[in-house]
Amino acid sequence: MSSTATHQPTLLLVDDEQNILSALRRLLRSEGYRIFTANSGAEGIEILKTETVDVVISDQRMPGMAGVDFLRAAREIQPDCVRIVLSGYTELQAVTSAINDGAIYKFLCKPWDDAHLKANIAEAFERRHMADENRRLTEELKRKNDQLEALLAERSDQVQIRSEALSVFHEVLDALPVGVIGIDAEGLIAFCNDTAMTQLSGYPIGLGQRADAALPADLLGSATETVIDNTPLSITRAPLGQHSTSRGHLLALLSAGTFQVREGD
Protein backbone atom coordinates (compact mmCIF):
# COMPACT_ATOMS: atom_id res chain seq x y z
CA MET A 1 0.00 0.00 0.00
CA SER A 2 1.27 3.43 -0.83
CA SER A 3 2.22 5.86 1.93
CA THR A 4 3.56 9.37 2.20
CA ALA A 5 5.71 11.11 4.78
CA THR A 6 2.66 13.24 5.75
CA HIS A 7 -0.49 11.15 5.48
CA GLN A 8 -3.52 12.94 4.05
CA PRO A 9 -6.89 11.76 5.44
CA THR A 10 -8.14 9.32 2.83
CA LEU A 11 -11.77 8.44 2.06
CA LEU A 12 -13.11 5.65 -0.17
CA LEU A 13 -16.65 6.02 -1.54
CA VAL A 14 -18.31 2.92 -2.97
CA ASP A 15 -21.68 3.10 -4.77
CA ASP A 16 -23.03 1.62 -8.00
CA GLU A 17 -24.76 4.90 -8.85
CA GLN A 18 -22.33 7.39 -10.42
CA ASN A 19 -24.54 10.38 -9.59
CA ILE A 20 -24.31 9.50 -5.88
CA LEU A 21 -20.51 9.37 -6.05
CA SER A 22 -20.41 12.70 -7.90
CA ALA A 23 -22.70 14.33 -5.32
CA LEU A 24 -20.57 13.07 -2.45
CA ARG A 25 -17.40 14.30 -4.13
CA ARG A 26 -18.88 17.78 -4.55
CA LEU A 27 -20.02 17.83 -0.94
CA LEU A 28 -16.67 16.74 0.49
CA ARG A 29 -14.18 18.35 -1.89
CA SER A 30 -13.60 21.29 0.48
CA GLU A 31 -12.95 19.07 3.54
CA GLY A 32 -9.33 18.34 2.64
CA TYR A 33 -9.81 14.60 2.14
CA ARG A 34 -8.05 12.50 -0.44
CA ILE A 35 -11.01 10.78 -2.10
CA PHE A 36 -11.19 7.53 -4.07
CA THR A 37 -14.40 6.24 -5.65
CA ALA A 38 -15.51 2.79 -6.80
CA ASN A 39 -18.69 1.61 -8.58
CA SER A 40 -18.69 -1.83 -6.94
CA GLY A 41 -17.39 -3.79 -4.01
CA ALA A 42 -14.87 -5.52 -6.27
CA GLU A 43 -13.44 -2.17 -7.42
CA GLY A 44 -13.32 -1.00 -3.82
CA ILE A 45 -11.36 -4.10 -2.81
CA GLU A 46 -8.75 -3.43 -5.52
CA ILE A 47 -8.28 0.12 -4.22
CA LEU A 48 -7.91 -1.14 -0.65
CA LYS A 49 -5.15 -3.49 -1.80
CA THR A 50 -3.03 -0.59 -3.07
CA GLU A 51 -3.99 2.49 -1.04
CA THR A 52 -4.09 3.21 2.70
CA VAL A 53 -7.66 4.26 3.47
CA ASP A 54 -8.87 5.78 6.73
CA VAL A 55 -12.64 5.79 6.19
CA VAL A 56 -14.81 3.71 3.82
CA ILE A 57 -18.40 4.64 2.98
CA SER A 58 -20.39 2.07 1.03
CA ASP A 59 -23.90 1.69 -0.34
CA GLN A 60 -25.72 -1.42 0.87
CA ARG A 61 -27.56 -2.64 -2.25
CA MET A 62 -25.05 -3.06 -5.09
CA PRO A 63 -24.88 -5.66 -7.88
CA GLY A 64 -22.54 -8.55 -7.17
CA MET A 65 -21.69 -7.71 -3.57
CA ALA A 66 -23.78 -6.17 -0.81
CA GLY A 67 -22.31 -3.29 1.16
CA VAL A 68 -21.91 -5.18 4.42
CA ASP A 69 -20.17 -8.04 2.61
CA PHE A 70 -17.80 -5.58 0.96
CA LEU A 71 -17.08 -3.94 4.32
CA ARG A 72 -16.35 -7.33 5.89
CA ALA A 73 -13.81 -7.90 3.11
CA ALA A 74 -12.44 -4.38 3.69
CA ARG A 75 -11.90 -5.24 7.36
CA GLU A 76 -9.79 -8.24 6.35
CA ILE A 77 -7.62 -6.09 4.04
CA GLN A 78 -7.33 -3.00 6.26
CA PRO A 79 -8.58 -3.77 9.78
CA ASP A 80 -8.06 -0.20 11.00
CA CYS A 81 -10.19 1.61 8.41
CA VAL A 82 -13.47 2.97 9.78
CA ARG A 83 -16.41 1.46 7.84
CA ILE A 84 -19.77 3.16 7.26
CA VAL A 85 -22.91 2.07 5.37
CA LEU A 86 -24.78 4.85 3.53
CA SER A 87 -27.99 3.46 2.08
CA GLY A 88 -31.62 4.17 1.34
CA TYR A 89 -32.54 0.61 2.33
CA THR A 90 -32.44 -0.39 5.95
CA GLU A 91 -32.18 -4.21 5.72
CA LEU A 92 -31.96 -4.17 9.49
CA GLN A 93 -30.99 -7.80 10.00
CA ALA A 94 -27.94 -7.63 7.71
CA VAL A 95 -26.85 -4.22 9.00
CA THR A 96 -27.37 -5.12 12.66
CA SER A 97 -25.37 -8.32 12.21
CA ALA A 98 -22.54 -6.38 10.58
CA ILE A 99 -22.53 -3.84 13.38
CA ASN A 100 -22.53 -6.54 16.04
CA ASP A 101 -19.55 -8.40 14.56
CA GLY A 102 -17.59 -5.19 14.05
CA ALA A 103 -17.76 -5.07 10.25
CA ILE A 104 -19.27 -1.58 10.24
CA TYR A 105 -18.98 1.38 12.57
CA LYS A 106 -22.16 3.24 11.66
CA PHE A 107 -25.25 3.14 9.42
CA LEU A 108 -26.37 6.39 7.71
CA CYS A 109 -29.48 6.85 5.60
CA LYS A 110 -30.09 8.26 2.15
CA PRO A 111 -31.10 10.90 1.37
CA TRP A 112 -28.62 12.51 3.73
CA ASP A 113 -28.43 15.83 5.49
CA ASP A 114 -25.20 17.50 4.32
CA ALA A 115 -24.18 18.87 7.71
CA HIS A 116 -25.04 15.62 9.48
CA LEU A 117 -23.10 13.54 6.95
CA LYS A 118 -20.04 15.81 7.15
CA ALA A 119 -20.11 15.64 10.96
CA ASN A 120 -20.29 11.84 10.94
CA ILE A 121 -17.43 11.55 8.45
CA ALA A 122 -15.30 13.95 10.52
CA GLU A 123 -16.10 11.84 13.59
CA ALA A 124 -15.02 8.70 11.72
CA PHE A 125 -11.69 10.30 10.80
CA GLU A 126 -11.17 11.36 14.42
CA ARG A 127 -11.88 7.80 15.50
CA ARG A 128 -9.24 6.54 13.07
CA HIS A 129 -6.77 9.17 14.27
CA MET A 130 -7.31 8.16 17.89
CA ALA A 131 -6.84 4.48 17.01
CA ASP A 132 -3.60 5.30 15.18
CA GLU A 133 -2.38 7.42 18.08
CA ASN A 134 -3.23 4.69 20.60
CA ARG A 135 -1.34 2.18 18.49
CA ARG A 136 1.65 4.53 18.22
CA LEU A 137 1.68 5.07 21.99
CA THR A 138 1.33 1.34 22.61
CA GLU A 139 4.25 0.61 20.30
CA GLU A 140 6.29 3.38 21.91
CA LEU A 141 5.50 1.99 25.37
CA LYS A 142 6.50 -1.50 24.24
CA ARG A 143 9.74 -0.14 22.81
CA LYS A 144 10.49 1.68 26.07
CA ASN A 145 9.62 -1.43 28.09
CA ASP A 146 11.91 -3.54 25.88
CA GLN A 147 14.72 -1.02 26.41
CA LEU A 148 14.08 -1.03 30.17
CA GLU A 149 14.06 -4.82 30.31
CA ALA A 150 17.32 -4.95 28.36
CA LEU A 151 18.85 -2.36 30.71
CA LEU A 152 17.64 -4.23 33.79
CA ALA A 153 19.02 -7.48 32.40
CA GLU A 154 22.36 -5.77 31.76
CA ARG A 155 22.38 -4.28 35.24
CA SER A 156 21.40 -7.64 36.69
CA ASP A 157 24.35 -9.24 34.92
CA GLN A 158 26.63 -6.53 36.23
CA VAL A 159 25.32 -6.99 39.77
CA GLN A 160 25.83 -10.74 39.47
CA ILE A 161 29.40 -10.25 38.27
CA ARG A 162 30.12 -7.77 41.05
CA SER A 163 28.52 -10.07 43.61
CA GLU A 164 30.68 -12.96 42.47
CA ALA A 165 33.77 -10.72 42.46
CA LEU A 166 32.91 -9.58 45.99
CA SER A 167 32.55 -13.17 47.15
CA VAL A 168 35.97 -14.01 45.69
CA PHE A 169 37.41 -10.89 47.32
CA HIS A 170 36.10 -11.96 50.74
CA GLU A 171 37.50 -15.46 50.28
CA VAL A 172 40.90 -14.04 49.38
CA LEU A 173 40.72 -11.58 52.25
CA ASP A 174 39.95 -14.31 54.77
CA ALA A 175 42.76 -16.48 53.40
CA LEU A 176 45.40 -13.79 53.91
CA PRO A 177 47.83 -14.37 56.78
CA VAL A 178 47.58 -10.64 57.46
CA GLY A 179 44.83 -9.18 59.63
CA VAL A 180 42.81 -6.60 57.68
CA ILE A 181 40.26 -4.24 59.23
CA GLY A 182 38.26 -1.65 57.30
CA ILE A 183 37.06 1.46 59.12
CA ASP A 184 34.66 3.81 57.34
CA ALA A 185 34.63 7.61 57.38
CA GLU A 186 32.31 7.63 60.41
CA GLY A 187 34.68 5.49 62.46
CA LEU A 188 32.64 2.28 62.21
CA ILE A 189 34.11 -1.16 61.51
CA ALA A 190 33.10 -2.01 57.91
CA PHE A 191 34.82 -5.40 57.64
CA CYS A 192 37.30 -7.59 59.41
CA ASN A 193 38.91 -10.73 58.01
CA ASP A 194 39.39 -14.04 59.83
CA THR A 195 43.06 -13.40 60.60
CA ALA A 196 42.27 -10.09 62.33
CA MET A 197 39.49 -11.76 64.32
CA THR A 198 42.02 -14.36 65.51
CA GLN A 199 44.67 -11.75 66.29
CA LEU A 200 42.13 -9.69 68.28
CA SER A 201 40.13 -12.57 69.75
CA GLY A 202 39.98 -10.86 73.12
CA TYR A 203 38.25 -7.78 71.77
CA PRO A 204 34.50 -7.45 70.98
CA ILE A 205 34.89 -6.77 67.28
CA GLY A 206 31.69 -6.62 65.21
CA LEU A 207 30.63 -5.03 61.98
CA GLY A 208 29.00 -1.66 62.51
CA GLN A 209 30.63 -1.13 65.90
CA ARG A 210 32.59 2.00 66.65
CA ALA A 211 36.27 1.27 66.11
CA ASP A 212 37.36 3.38 69.10
CA ALA A 213 35.14 1.26 71.37
CA ALA A 214 36.07 -2.17 69.98
CA LEU A 215 39.75 -1.96 69.00
CA PRO A 216 42.93 -1.48 71.03
CA ALA A 217 43.93 2.16 71.26
CA ASP A 218 47.31 1.49 69.59
CA LEU A 219 45.60 0.52 66.34
CA LEU A 220 43.79 3.86 66.09
CA GLY A 221 46.75 6.05 66.81
CA SER A 222 49.98 6.44 64.88
CA ALA A 223 51.90 3.51 66.39
CA THR A 224 53.55 1.16 63.90
CA GLU A 225 53.87 -1.72 66.36
CA THR A 226 51.89 -3.15 69.26
CA VAL A 227 51.73 -6.29 71.37
CA ILE A 228 48.43 -8.13 71.81
CA ASP A 229 48.20 -11.33 73.86
CA ASN A 230 52.03 -11.44 73.95
CA THR A 231 52.10 -11.38 70.13
CA PRO A 232 54.02 -8.54 68.47
CA LEU A 233 52.11 -7.00 65.57
CA SER A 234 53.27 -4.56 62.94
CA ILE A 235 50.63 -1.97 62.00
CA THR A 236 50.19 -0.29 58.62
CA ARG A 237 47.46 2.12 57.63
CA ALA A 238 46.19 3.04 54.18
CA PRO A 239 43.46 5.55 53.25
CA LEU A 240 40.48 4.41 51.15
CA GLY A 241 39.06 6.35 48.22
CA GLN A 242 42.07 6.70 45.94
CA HIS A 243 40.56 4.30 43.37
CA SER A 244 36.95 4.01 44.57
CA THR A 245 34.12 5.93 46.19
CA SER A 246 34.86 4.34 49.57
CA ARG A 247 35.95 6.57 52.45
CA GLY A 248 37.87 5.65 55.59
CA HIS A 249 41.03 3.63 56.01
CA LEU A 250 42.44 0.11 56.22
CA LEU A 251 44.44 -1.37 59.07
CA ALA A 252 46.79 -4.23 58.28
CA LEU A 253 48.17 -6.26 61.21
CA LEU A 254 51.19 -8.44 60.53
CA SER A 255 52.47 -10.90 63.10
CA ALA A 256 56.23 -11.14 63.41
CA GLY A 257 57.56 -14.08 61.42
CA THR A 258 54.49 -14.40 59.16
CA PHE A 259 56.67 -13.90 56.12
CA GLN A 260 60.11 -15.34 56.76
CA VAL A 261 62.86 -15.13 54.20
CA ARG A 262 64.54 -18.45 53.73
CA GLU A 263 68.31 -18.56 53.53
CA GLY A 264 69.49 -18.39 49.97
CA ASP A 265 66.37 -16.62 48.69
C-alpha positions as CSV (number, residue, x, y, z in Angstrom):
1,M,0.0,0.0,0.0
2,S,1.3,3.4,-0.8
3,S,2.2,5.9,1.9
4,T,3.6,9.4,2.2
5,A,5.7,11.1,4.8
6,T,2.7,13.2,5.7
7,H,-0.5,11.1,5.5
8,Q,-3.5,12.9,4.0
9,P,-6.9,11.8,5.4
10,T,-8.1,9.3,2.8
11,L,-11.8,8.4,2.1
12,L,-13.1,5.7,-0.2
13,L,-16.6,6.0,-1.5
14,V,-18.3,2.9,-3.0
15,D,-21.7,3.1,-4.8
16,D,-23.0,1.6,-8.0
17,E,-24.8,4.9,-8.8
18,Q,-22.3,7.4,-10.4
19,N,-24.5,10.4,-9.6
20,I,-24.3,9.5,-5.9
21,L,-20.5,9.4,-6.1
22,S,-20.4,12.7,-7.9
23,A,-22.7,14.3,-5.3
24,L,-20.6,13.1,-2.4
25,R,-17.4,14.3,-4.1
26,R,-18.9,17.8,-4.6
27,L,-20.0,17.8,-0.9
28,L,-16.7,16.7,0.5
29,R,-14.2,18.3,-1.9
30,S,-13.6,21.3,0.5
31,E,-13.0,19.1,3.5
32,G,-9.3,18.3,2.6
33,Y,-9.8,14.6,2.1
34,R,-8.1,12.5,-0.4
35,I,-11.0,10.8,-2.1
36,F,-11.2,7.5,-4.1
37,T,-14.4,6.2,-5.7
38,A,-15.5,2.8,-6.8
39,N,-18.7,1.6,-8.6
40,S,-18.7,-1.8,-6.9
41,G,-17.4,-3.8,-4.0
42,A,-14.9,-5.5,-6.3
43,E,-13.4,-2.2,-7.4
44,G,-13.3,-1.0,-3.8
45,I,-11.4,-4.1,-2.8
46,E,-8.8,-3.4,-5.5
47,I,-8.3,0.1,-4.2
48,L,-7.9,-1.1,-0.7
49,K,-5.2,-3.5,-1.8
50,T,-3.0,-0.6,-3.1
51,E,-4.0,2.5,-1.0
52,T,-4.1,3.2,2.7
53,V,-7.7,4.3,3.5
54,D,-8.9,5.8,6.7
55,V,-12.6,5.8,6.2
56,V,-14.8,3.7,3.8
57,I,-18.4,4.6,3.0
58,S,-20.4,2.1,1.0
59,D,-23.9,1.7,-0.3
60,Q,-25.7,-1.4,0.9
61,R,-27.6,-2.6,-2.2
62,M,-25.1,-3.1,-5.1
63,P,-24.9,-5.7,-7.9
64,G,-22.5,-8.6,-7.2
65,M,-21.7,-7.7,-3.6
66,A,-23.8,-6.2,-0.8
67,G,-22.3,-3.3,1.2
68,V,-21.9,-5.2,4.4
69,D,-20.2,-8.0,2.6
70,F,-17.8,-5.6,1.0
71,L,-17.1,-3.9,4.3
72,R,-16.4,-7.3,5.9
73,A,-13.8,-7.9,3.1
74,A,-12.4,-4.4,3.7
75,R,-11.9,-5.2,7.4
76,E,-9.8,-8.2,6.3
77,I,-7.6,-6.1,4.0
78,Q,-7.3,-3.0,6.3
79,P,-8.6,-3.8,9.8
80,D,-8.1,-0.2,11.0
81,C,-10.2,1.6,8.4
82,V,-13.5,3.0,9.8
83,R,-16.4,1.5,7.8
84,I,-19.8,3.2,7.3
85,V,-22.9,2.1,5.4
86,L,-24.8,4.8,3.5
87,S,-28.0,3.5,2.1
88,G,-31.6,4.2,1.3
89,Y,-32.5,0.6,2.3
90,T,-32.4,-0.4,5.9
91,E,-32.2,-4.2,5.7
92,L,-32.0,-4.2,9.5
93,Q,-31.0,-7.8,10.0
94,A,-27.9,-7.6,7.7
95,V,-26.8,-4.2,9.0
96,T,-27.4,-5.1,12.7
97,S,-25.4,-8.3,12.2
98,A,-22.5,-6.4,10.6
99,I,-22.5,-3.8,13.4
100,N,-22.5,-6.5,16.0
101,D,-19.6,-8.4,14.6
102,G,-17.6,-5.2,14.0
103,A,-17.8,-5.1,10.3
104,I,-19.3,-1.6,10.2
105,Y,-19.0,1.4,12.6
106,K,-22.2,3.2,11.7
107,F,-25.3,3.1,9.4
108,L,-26.4,6.4,7.7
109,C,-29.5,6.9,5.6
110,K,-30.1,8.3,2.2
111,P,-31.1,10.9,1.4
112,W,-28.6,12.5,3.7
113,D,-28.4,15.8,5.5
114,D,-25.2,17.5,4.3
115,A,-24.2,18.9,7.7
116,H,-25.0,15.6,9.5
117,L,-23.1,13.5,6.9
118,K,-20.0,15.8,7.2
119,A,-20.1,15.6,11.0
120,N,-20.3,11.8,10.9
121,I,-17.4,11.5,8.5
122,A,-15.3,14.0,10.5
123,E,-16.1,11.8,13.6
124,A,-15.0,8.7,11.7
125,F,-11.7,10.3,10.8
126,E,-11.2,11.4,14.4
127,R,-11.9,7.8,15.5
128,R,-9.2,6.5,13.1
129,H,-6.8,9.2,14.3
130,M,-7.3,8.2,17.9
131,A,-6.8,4.5,17.0
132,D,-3.6,5.3,15.2
133,E,-2.4,7.4,18.1
134,N,-3.2,4.7,20.6
135,R,-1.3,2.2,18.5
136,R,1.6,4.5,18.2
137,L,1.7,5.1,22.0
138,T,1.3,1.3,22.6
139,E,4.3,0.6,20.3
140,E,6.3,3.4,21.9
141,L,5.5,2.0,25.4
142,K,6.5,-1.5,24.2
143,R,9.7,-0.1,22.8
144,K,10.5,1.7,26.1
145,N,9.6,-1.4,28.1
146,D,11.9,-3.5,25.9
147,Q,14.7,-1.0,26.4
148,L,14.1,-1.0,30.2
149,E,14.1,-4.8,30.3
150,A,17.3,-4.9,28.4
151,L,18.9,-2.4,30.7
152,L,17.6,-4.2,33.8
153,A,19.0,-7.5,32.4
154,E,22.4,-5.8,31.8
155,R,22.4,-4.3,35.2
156,S,21.4,-7.6,36.7
157,D,24.3,-9.2,34.9
158,Q,26.6,-6.5,36.2
159,V,25.3,-7.0,39.8
160,Q,25.8,-10.7,39.5
161,I,29.4,-10.2,38.3
162,R,30.1,-7.8,41.0
163,S,28.5,-10.1,43.6
164,E,30.7,-13.0,42.5
165,A,33.8,-10.7,42.5
166,L,32.9,-9.6,46.0
167,S,32.6,-13.2,47.1
168,V,36.0,-14.0,45.7
169,F,37.4,-10.9,47.3
170,H,36.1,-12.0,50.7
171,E,37.5,-15.5,50.3
172,V,40.9,-14.0,49.4
173,L,40.7,-11.6,52.3
174,D,39.9,-14.3,54.8
175,A,42.8,-16.5,53.4
176,L,45.4,-13.8,53.9
177,P,47.8,-14.4,56.8
178,V,47.6,-10.6,57.5
179,G,44.8,-9.2,59.6
180,V,42.8,-6.6,57.7
181,I,40.3,-4.2,59.2
182,G,38.3,-1.7,57.3
183,I,37.1,1.5,59.1
184,D,34.7,3.8,57.3
185,A,34.6,7.6,57.4
186,E,32.3,7.6,60.4
187,G,34.7,5.5,62.5
188,L,32.6,2.3,62.2
189,I,34.1,-1.2,61.5
190,A,33.1,-2.0,57.9
191,F,34.8,-5.4,57.6
192,C,37.3,-7.6,59.4
193,N,38.9,-10.7,58.0
194,D,39.4,-14.0,59.8
195,T,43.1,-13.4,60.6
196,A,42.3,-10.1,62.3
197,M,39.5,-11.8,64.3
198,T,42.0,-14.4,65.5
199,Q,44.7,-11.7,66.3
200,L,42.1,-9.7,68.3
201,S,40.1,-12.6,69.8
202,G,40.0,-10.9,73.1
203,Y,38.2,-7.8,71.8
204,P,34.5,-7.5,71.0
205,I,34.9,-6.8,67.3
206,G,31.7,-6.6,65.2
207,L,30.6,-5.0,62.0
208,G,29.0,-1.7,62.5
209,Q,30.6,-1.1,65.9
210,R,32.6,2.0,66.6
211,A,36.3,1.3,66.1
212,D,37.4,3.4,69.1
213,A,35.1,1.3,71.4
214,A,36.1,-2.2,70.0
215,L,39.8,-2.0,69.0
216,P,42.9,-1.5,71.0
217,A,43.9,2.2,71.3
218,D,47.3,1.5,69.6
219,L,45.6,0.5,66.3
220,L,43.8,3.9,66.1
221,G,46.8,6.0,66.8
222,S,50.0,6.4,64.9
223,A,51.9,3.5,66.4
224,T,53.6,1.2,63.9
225,E,53.9,-1.7,66.4
226,T,51.9,-3.2,69.3
227,V,51.7,-6.3,71.4
228,I,48.4,-8.1,71.8
229,D,48.2,-11.3,73.9
230,N,52.0,-11.4,73.9
231,T,52.1,-11.4,70.1
232,P,54.0,-8.5,68.5
233,L,52.1,-7.0,65.6
234,S,53.3,-4.6,62.9
235,I,50.6,-2.0,62.0
236,T,50.2,-0.3,58.6
237,R,47.5,2.1,57.6
238,A,46.2,3.0,54.2
239,P,43.5,5.5,53.2
240,L,40.5,4.4,51.2
241,G,39.1,6.3,48.2
242,Q,42.1,6.7,45.9
243,H,40.6,4.3,43.4
244,S,36.9,4.0,44.6
245,T,34.1,5.9,46.2
246,S,34.9,4.3,49.6
247,R,35.9,6.6,52.4
248,G,37.9,5.6,55.6
249,H,41.0,3.6,56.0
250,L,42.4,0.1,56.2
251,L,44.4,-1.4,59.1
252,A,46.8,-4.2,58.3
253,L,48.2,-6.3,61.2
254,L,51.2,-8.4,60.5
255,S,52.5,-10.9,63.1
256,A,56.2,-11.1,63.4
257,G,57.6,-14.1,61.4
258,T,54.5,-14.4,59.2
259,F,56.7,-13.9,56.1
260,Q,60.1,-15.3,56.8
261,V,62.9,-15.1,54.2
262,R,64.5,-18.5,53.7
263,E,68.3,-18.6,53.5
264,G,69.5,-18.4,50.0
265,D,66.4,-16.6,48.7
